[in-house]
């Protein structure tokens, strides 16, 4: 829940701090008192755009800070953990927005944070319904989203979407293959020629380096022969060779070893040196013996290096030439098997269309069940909200496709094809009739503004019981409704408070009386500066504020009596009464 909101230097607000309670919170105040500024501040701290114009005149920056209790909100906790924004007190989340003259910054638990992450948190915490939010109900695209949310159909939609995405990928592959057909066939002969050349030359990784090393040996064979012979002679070639010198030293050390202990290790090391010298001399002798100068081999190597150089010039490197050989092989195989590949994709698409039909039909059946439940519930709630003759209908329809092409995204059910959306097979639309005898029609053509507000509240009442969003904010939902109906709207909002924290900004006394927490926003001016304050009221002060909503500034005893009755009634009334 939202525990508190602190606003400093925001528009005409110098400093306001509001503490909210659970269940239904109501915010009242005269028109122009600053209630809308509080809404703007709430939206800003949740990551919405904020202009530098909102900084109070004379101030360097505006600061908005909201403190939430997120205990048990696994979605929020997971997001905070993923991005390393945990608080020392895990149940507390603090969002802060600082708006300067040229830029703004956002903070999560006192650490700088990107606005996008703040918006994600806001989407997990708050559902905002503004004065004209009911207009979104007139957008048919939202109806399917609302129906699925009420029914908790996310998992079924996700299963369907997975198959839909696989079908889309196969259709994309089929389209790409068709688009490449002409190009592949026109390049077939040329690529066959290049592949033949590569297969004949058969370049190998590291081949060029090995040939260059071999060529260096051949071209320097005389110098290598003489040098290796000299090394052998120095190691093993006579009385003054390294081998003979080491043997003498070893013999002397062995004689001295019986006289003094240190010479034992010296004799052992000298024996090792004699052995290593012998082995090295033999290696040099073998190298010298295999050296030969071969003009024929030198010519072969030069010709091979010239072939590899041509491949490098054409492909950029020997590695690229080897990769081109593999690519040409695949592409030529594709050309040779083009028809069978297309047939394989067509078969896969047909199978996926049937699978999509099965999943889509299952999803449609669930939606139909939810739709019947919604129709009954909405009708009952609308009757209590002053629309007893209203008939609410959820329409689910499909778009048949007579002769789909292979590239159409369709689902097959019993040999018939239907247009497939990424979210299912259904077009979902809400219809309503507000008068007896009239057939249900689209919301935008039937309902008035006040009626739309009540339809929206009815939907939110149903949705709230399964909605994961803990906070609902209603900005002047009382627009366009009468006192009697406003009373019932207030009770409906109060009932929403059993499932969520509800914050309602209202001018209506019947709604204001339903709140468990009542906050009054007031504007003051000393002739030079204007400021806004907010205070929590209860007892006699609350009676006075409710009476002010009833009678205006000239409060009568009758208005106070009515206010007292409204507050007393709020403790016992319920929407079912």
C-alpha positions in Angstrom: 0.0 0.0 0.0 0.9 3.7 -0.3 2.0 4.7 3.2 2.8 8.4 2.5 3.3 11.0 -0.1 5.6 14.0 0.4 5.6 16.9 -2.1 7.9 19.9 -2.0 8.0 22.9 -4.4 5.7 21.3 -7.0 3.6 24.0 -8.8 1.9 26.0 -6.0 2.6 23.3 -3.4 5.3 24.4 -1.1 5.3 21.4 1.2 2.7 18.8 1.7 3.0 15.4 3.4 0.0 13.0 3.4 -0.2 9.7 5.3 -2.6 7.2 3.8 -4.5 4.3 5.4 -5.6 0.9 4.2 -8.9 0.3 2.4 -10.7 3.5 1.0 -9.0 6.9 1.3 -10.9 9.9 0.1 -9.4 13.2 -0.9 -11.7 16.3 -1.0 -11.3 20.0 -1.5 -12.8 22.9 -3.4 -12.4 23.0 -7.2 -8.9 24.4 -7.8 -7.6 23.6 -4.4 -4.8 21.4 -5.7 -6.3 17.9 -5.8 -5.3 17.5 -9.4 -1.7 18.6 -8.5 -1.6 15.7 -6.0 -2.6 13.3 -8.9 0.1 14.8 -11.1 2.7 14.4 -8.3 1.7 10.8 -7.8 2.1 10.1 -11.5 5.5 11.9 -11.6 6.9 9.8 -8.7 5.7 6.7 -10.6 7.8 7.7 -13.6 5.5 9.7 -15.8 6.8 12.8 -17.6 7.3 15.9 -15.5 8.0 19.3 -16.9 10.4 21.8 -15.4 7.4 24.2 -15.4 6.1 22.2 -12.5 8.9 23.6 -10.2 7.5 26.2 -7.8 8.5 29.7 -8.7 11.7 30.7 -6.8 12.7 27.1 -6.0 15.6 25.2 -7.5 13.9 21.9 -7.7 10.7 20.0 -6.8 10.9 16.8 -4.8 8.2 14.1 -4.6 8.7 11.1 -2.4 6.3 8.1 -2.0 6.7 5.4 0.6 5.1 2.0 0.0 4.7 -1.1 2.0 5.4 -4.0 -0.4 5.5 -6.8 2.1 4.2 -10.0 0.3 4.4 -8.3 -3.2 6.5 -10.9 -4.9 6.5 -9.2 -8.3 7.9 -6.0 -6.8 10.4 -7.8 -4.6 11.7 -9.9 -7.6 12.1 -6.7 -9.7 14.0 -5.0 -6.9 16.3 -8.0 -6.4 17.0 -8.4 -10.1 18.2 -4.8 -10.3 19.9 -4.7 -6.9 17.6 -2.0 -5.3 16.7 -3.9 -2.1 16.0 -1.8 1.0 17.5 -2.5 4.4 13.9 -2.9 5.4 12.6 -5.3 2.7 9.0 -4.4 3.3 9.5 -0.7 2.5 9.9 0.8 -0.9 10.8 4.5 -1.3 10.4 6.2 -4.7 11.7 9.7 -5.1 11.6 12.1 -8.0 13.6 15.3 -8.2 12.6 17.8 -10.9 15.0 20.6 -11.7 15.0 23.5 -14.1 16.8 21.5 -16.8 16.6 17.9 -15.8 15.0 15.4 -13.5 16.2 12.4 -11.5 14.6 9.3 -10.1 15.6 7.3 -7.0 14.6 3.9 -5.7 15.4 3.4 -2.1 17.8 6.4 -2.2 19.8 5.0 -5.1 19.6 6.7 -8.6 17.5 4.7 -10.9 16.3 4.8 -14.6 12.8 6.1 -15.1 11.9 3.0 -17.1 12.5 0.8 -14.0 10.4 3.2 -11.9 7.6 2.9 -14.4 7.8 -0.9 -14.2 7.5 -0.7 -10.4 4.6 1.7 -10.8 2.8 -0.7 -13.2 3.1 -3.4 -10.5 1.8 -1.1 -7.7 -0.8 1.3 -9.0 -3.8 1.2 -11.3 -4.9 4.8 -12.0 -8.4 5.7 -13.2 -8.7 9.3 -14.2 -11.7 11.5 -14.7 -11.9 10.5 -18.3 -10.4 7.0 -18.0 -13.8 5.4 -18.7 -13.2 6.5 -22.3 -10.6 3.7 -22.6 -13.5 1.2 -22.1 -14.8 2.5 -25.4 -11.7 1.1 -27.1 -12.6 -2.4 -28.3 -8.9 -3.4 -28.2 -9.0 -3.2 -24.4 -12.0 -5.5 -24.0 -10.1 -8.7 -24.6 -7.4 -7.6 -22.2 -10.0 -6.9 -19.5 -11.8 -10.2 -20.1 -8.6 -12.2 -19.8 -7.5 -10.4 -16.7 -10.8 -11.1 -15.0 -10.7 -14.7 -16.0 -7.0 -15.2 -15.1 -6.3 -16.6 -18.5 -2.6 -15.5 -18.8 -1.3 -19.1 -18.8 -3.6 -20.2 -21.6 -2.8 -17.1 -23.6 0.9 -17.8 -23.2 0.5 -21.4 -24.3 -1.4 -20.3 -27.4 1.1 -17.5 -28.0 4.0 -19.9 -28.0 2.5 -22.0 -30.8 1.4 -18.8 -32.7 5.0 -17.6 -32.6 6.3 -20.9 -33.9 3.8 -20.8 -36.7 4.8 -17.2 -37.6 8.5 -18.3 -37.7 7.7 -21.2 -40.1 5.7 -18.9 -42.3 8.6 -16.4 -42.3 11.0 -19.2 -43.3 8.7 -20.2 -46.1 8.4 -16.6 -47.4 12.2 -16.1 -47.2 12.8 -19.4 -49.1 10.4 -18.3 -51.8 12.1 -14.9 -52.0 15.5 -16.5 -52.3 14.4 -19.1 -54.9 15.1 -17.0 -58.0 18.4 -15.7 -56.7 19.6 -19.2 -55.6 18.7 -20.8 -58.9 20.3 -17.9 -60.9 23.5 -18.3 -58.9 23.6 -22.1 -59.0 26.1 -22.5 -61.9 28.4 -19.8 -60.6 28.5 -21.3 -57.1 29.0 -24.8 -58.5 32.1 -23.5 -60.3 33.4 -21.9 -57.2 32.7 -25.0 -55.1 34.4 -27.2 -57.6 37.5 -25.0 -57.5 37.5 -25.1 -53.7 37.1 -28.8 -53.6 40.0 -29.3 -56.0 42.3 -26.9 -54.1 41.0 -28.1 -50.7 42.6 -25.4 -48.5 43.4 -26.4 -44.9 43.7 -24.3 -41.8 47.4 -23.6 -41.0 48.5 -24.9 -44.4 50.0 -21.7 -45.6 52.2 -21.2 -42.5 53.5 -24.8 -42.7 54.4 -24.4 -46.4 56.2 -21.1 -45.8 58.3 -22.7 -43.0 59.2 -25.7 -45.2 60.2 -23.3 -48.1 62.5 -21.4 -45.8 64.2 -24.6 -44.8 64.7 -25.7 -48.4 66.0 -22.3 -49.6 68.5 -22.1 -46.6 69.4 -25.8 -46.7 73.2 -25.2 -47.3 73.5 -22.8 -44.4 71.4 -25.2 -42.2 73.6 -28.1 -43.2 76.9 -26.4 -42.4 75.6 -24.9 -39.2 74.1 -28.2 -37.9 77.4 -30.0 -38.7 79.4 -27.4 -36.8 77.1 -27.8 -33.8 77.5 -31.6 -33.9 81.3 -31.2 -34.0 81.3 -28.9 -31.0 79.1 -31.2 -29.1 80.6 -34.6 -30.0 83.3 -34.3 -32.6 86.6 -34.7 -30.9 88.7 -34.6 -27.8 87.8 -30.9 -27.2 84.1 -31.5 -27.7 81.6 -30.6 -25.1 80.8 -34.3 -24.6 84.5 -35.1 -23.8 84.9 -32.2 -21.4 81.7 -33.2 -19.5 82.9 -36.8 -19.3 86.2 -35.6 -17.7 84.5 -33.4 -15.3 82.1 -36.2 -14.3 85.0 -38.6 -13.7 86.8 -36.1 -11.5 83.7 -35.4 -9.5 83.1 -39.1 -8.9 86.6 -39.5 -7.6 86.1 -36.5 -5.2 82.7 -37.7 -4.1 84.4 -40.2 -1.8 86.4 -37.4 -0.1 83.7 -34.9 0.4 79.9 -35.1 0.4 79.0 -32.1 -1.9 80.7 -33.8 -4.9 78.1 -36.6 -4.8 75.4 -34.2 -6.1 77.9 -32.6 -8.5 78.8 -36.0 -10.0 75.0 -36.8 -10.4 74.3 -33.5 -12.2 77.3 -34.0 -14.5 76.1 -37.5 -15.4 72.8 -36.0 -16.4 74.6 -33.3 -18.5 76.5 -36.0 -20.3 73.3 -37.9 -21.2 71.6 -34.7 -22.3 74.6 -33.7 -24.4 74.6 -37.1 -26.1 70.8 -36.9 -26.9 71.2 -33.3 -28.3 74.1 -34.3 -30.5 72.1 -37.3 -31.9 69.1 -35.0 -32.6 71.4 -32.5 -34.5 73.0 -35.4 -36.4 69.6 -36.7 -37.5 68.5 -33.2 -38.6 71.7 -32.8 -40.6 71.2 -36.2 -42.2 67.7 -35.5 -43.5 68.5 -32.1 -44.9 68.4 -32.0 -48.7 67.9 -29.3 -51.3 65.0 -30.2 -53.7 64.3 -27.7 -56.5 61.3 -29.7 -57.4 59.8 -29.5 -53.9 60.5 -25.8 -53.8 58.6 -25.3 -57.1 55.7 -27.3 -55.8 55.5 -25.2 -52.6 55.6 -22.0 -54.6 52.8 -23.1 -56.9 50.7 -24.1 -53.9 51.3 -20.8 -52.1 50.3 -19.0 -55.3 47.0 -21.0 -55.3 46.3 -20.1 -51.7 47.1 -16.4 -52.4 44.5 -16.4 -55.1 41.9 -17.8 -52.7 42.9 -15.2 -50.1 42.4 -12.4 -52.6 39.0 -13.7 -53.6 37.7 -14.6 -50.1 39.8 -12.5 -47.8 41.5 -15.3 -45.9 42.0 -19.1 -46.0 39.5 -19.4 -43.1 36.9 -17.5 -45.2 37.6 -19.7 -48.2 36.9 -22.8 -46.1 33.7 -21.2 -44.7 32.6 -20.3 -48.3 33.1 -24.0 -49.3 30.8 -25.1 -46.5 28.3 -22.4 -47.4 28.3 -23.2 -51.1 27.7 -26.8 -50.3 24.7 -26.0 -48.1 23.2 -23.6 -50.6 23.6 -26.0 -53.5 22.0 -28.8 -51.4 19.2 -26.4 -50.7 18.7 -25.6 -54.4 18.8 -29.3 -55.2 16.3 -30.0 -52.4 14.3 -26.8 -52.8 10.9 -28.4 -53.6 11.2 -30.9 -50.8 12.2 -28.2 -48.3 9.1 -26.1 -49.3 6.9 -29.2 -48.9 8.4 -29.9 -45.5 7.6 -26.3 -44.4 4.1 -26.6 -45.8 3.5 -29.8 -43.8 4.8 -28.2 -40.6 2.6 -25.1 -41.1 -0.4 -27.4 -41.6 0.4 -29.2 -38.3 0.9 -26.0 -36.4 -2.4 -24.5 -37.7 -4.2 -27.5 -36.3 -2.4 -27.3 -33.0 -3.2 -23.6 -32.9 -6.8 -24.4 -33.6 -6.9 -26.8 -30.7 -5.3 -24.3 -28.3 -7.5 -21.4 -29.6 -10.7 -23.4 -29.2 -9.7 -24.2 -25.6 -9.0 -20.6 -24.9 -12.3 -19.5 -26.5 -14.2 -22.0 -24.3 -12.6 -20.5 -21.2 -13.3 -17.0 -22.4 -17.0 -17.9 -23.0 -17.2 -19.2 -19.4 -15.7 -16.0 -18.1 -17.9 -13.9 -20.4 -21.1 -15.4 -19.0 -19.9 -14.8 -15.4 -19.0 -11.2 -16.3 -22.3 -10.6 -17.9 -24.2 -11.7 -14.8 -22.0 -9.9 -12.4 -22.0 -6.6 -14.3 -25.7 -6.7 -14.6 -26.1 -7.2 -10.9 -23.7 -4.4 -10.0 -25.1 -2.0 -12.6 -28.6 -2.6 -11.1 -27.3 -1.5 -7.7 -25.7 1.5 -9.3 -28.9 2.8 -10.7 -29.1 1.0 -14.0 -31.6 -1.8 -13.3 -32.6 -2.2 -16.9 -29.0 -2.5 -18.2 -28.1 -5.7 -20.2 -24.4 -6.2 -20.5 -23.1 -8.6 -23.2 -19.6 -9.9 -24.0 -19.4 -10.8 -27.7 -16.8 -13.3 -28.8 -16.6 -13.8 -32.6 -14.2 -15.4 -35.1 -13.2 -14.3 -38.5 -13.5 -17.2 -41.0 -11.0 -17.4 -43.9 -12.4 -19.3 -46.9 -9.2 -20.0 -48.8 -6.1 -19.0 -46.9 -2.7 -18.8 -48.6 0.2 -20.6 -47.1 1.5 -17.3 -45.7 -1.8 -16.4 -43.8 -1.7 -16.8 -40.0 -4.8 -18.9 -39.6 -5.9 -21.7 -37.3 -7.7 -24.9 -38.5 -10.7 -26.3 -36.7 -12.5 -29.3 -38.2 -11.3 -28.4 -41.7 -12.4 -24.7 -41.4 -9.9 -21.8 -41.1 -10.1 -18.8 -38.9 -7.9 -15.7 -38.6 -5.4 -16.1 -35.8 -4.4 -13.2 -33.6 -1.3 -13.4 -31.4 -3.7 -13.5 -28.3 -6.2 -16.0 -29.7 -8.9 -16.5 -32.3 -11.5 -14.2 -30.7 -12.6 -10.7 -31.4 -13.9 -9.6 -28.0 -16.3 -6.6 -27.7 -18.5 -5.3 -24.9 -22.1 -4.5 -25.7 -24.8 -2.9 -23.6 -28.4 -2.0 -23.6 -29.5 0.6 -21.0 -33.2 0.5 -21.9 -35.8 -2.3 -21.9 -36.5 -3.8 -25.3 -33.4 -2.4 -27.0 -30.8 -4.8 -28.3 -27.3 -4.5 -26.9 -25.0 -2.3 -28.9 -21.4 -1.1 -28.8 -20.6 0.9 -25.7 -19.5 4.0 -27.5 -22.9 4.3 -29.2 -25.1 3.5 -26.2 -23.7 4.8 -22.9 -23.5 8.4 -21.6 -20.6 9.6 -19.6 -22.1 8.8 -16.3 -23.2 5.4 -17.4 -19.7 4.7 -18.7 -18.3 5.6 -15.3 -20.5 3.1 -13.7 -19.7 0.4 -16.2 -16.0 1.0 -15.6 -16.5 0.8 -11.8 -18.5 -2.5 -12.2 -15.7 -4.0 -14.3 -13.0 -2.8 -11.8 -15.1 -4.3 -9.0 -15.0 -7.7 -10.6 -11.3 -7.3 -11.7 -10.1 -6.1 -8.3 -10.9 -9.4 -6.7 -8.3 -11.1 -9.0 -6.1 -8.2 -9.8 -2.6 -8.2 -8.4 -2.3 -4.4 -8.4 -2.5 -3.4 -4.7 -3.4 0.3 -5.1 -6.3 1.8 -7.1 -6.6 5.5 -7.6 -9.9 7.1 -8.8 -9.8 10.7 -9.8 -13.3 12.2 -9.6 -15.2 9.1 -10.6 -18.3 10.9 -9.4 -18.5 13.0 -12.5 -22.0 12.8 -14.1 -23.8 10.8 -11.4 -26.6 11.8 -9.0 -26.6 11.8 -5.2 -28.5 8.5 -4.9 -26.2 6.7 -7.3 -23.1 8.5 -5.9 -24.0 6.8 -2.5 -23.9 3.4 -4.2 -20.7 4.3 -6.1 -19.2 5.2 -2.7 -20.3 1.8 -1.3 -18.8 0.1 -4.3 -15.5 1.9 -3.8 -15.6 0.9 -0.1 -16.1 -2.7 -1.1 -13.1 -2.4 -3.4 -11.2 -1.4 -0.3 -11.6 -4.9 1.1 -9.3 -6.1 -1.6 -7.0 -3.1 -2.3 -6.0 0.2 -1.0 -8.3 2.7 -2.8 -7.7 6.4 -3.2 -10.6 8.4 -4.5 -10.5 12.1 -5.3 -14.1 13.4 -5.1 -16.4 16.3 -4.8 -19.3 14.1 -3.7 -20.3 13.9 0.0 -21.9 10.5 -0.3 -18.6 9.1 -1.7 -16.4 11.1 0.8 -18.4 9.7 3.7 -17.4 6.1 2.8 -13.7 6.6 3.3 -11.9 5.1 6.2 -9.3 7.9 5.8 -10.4 11.4 4.8 -7.8 13.9 3.5 -8.7 17.6 2.8 -6.7 19.7 0.3 -6.9 23.4 0.8 -5.4 26.4 -1.1 -4.3 29.6 0.7 -3.1 32.9 -0.5 -1.6 35.9 1.3 -2.0 38.1 -1.8 1.6 37.5 -2.9 2.1 33.7 -2.8 -0.3 30.8 -3.1 0.3 27.6 -1.3 -1.5 24.3 -0.8 -1.9 22.2 2.3 -3.3 18.8 3.1 -4.6 17.5 6.4 -6.3 14.3 7.7 -9.7 15.0 9.3 -11.9 13.0 11.6 -14.6 13.6 14.1 -16.2 17.0 14.1 -13.7 18.3 11.6 -14.7 15.6 9.2 -18.4 16.4 9.7 -17.6 20.0 8.8 -15.9 19.0 5.6 -18.7 16.7 4.5 -21.2 19.5 5.3 -19.1 21.8 3.2 -19.4 19.4 0.2 -23.2 19.4 0.7 -23.8 23.1 1.2 -20.7 25.0 0.1 -19.1 27.7 2.3 -22.4 28.7 4.0 -22.8 25.6 6.2 -26.2 25.1 7.9 -27.1 23.0 10.8 -29.1 20.9 8.4 -26.0 20.2 6.3 -24.1 19.2 9.4 -26.9 16.9 10.4 -26.9 15.3 6.9 -23.1 14.9 7.0 -23.4 13.2 10.4 -26.0 10.8 9.0 -23.9 10.0 6.0 -20.9 9.2 8.2 -23.1 7.1 10.5 -24.6 5.3 7.6 -21.2 4.5 6.2 -20.5 2.2 9.1 -23.5 -0.1 8.3 -24.5 0.3 4.7 -23.3 -2.1 2.0 -23.8 -2.4 -1.7 -26.2 -5.4 -1.3 -28.6 -3.2 0.7 
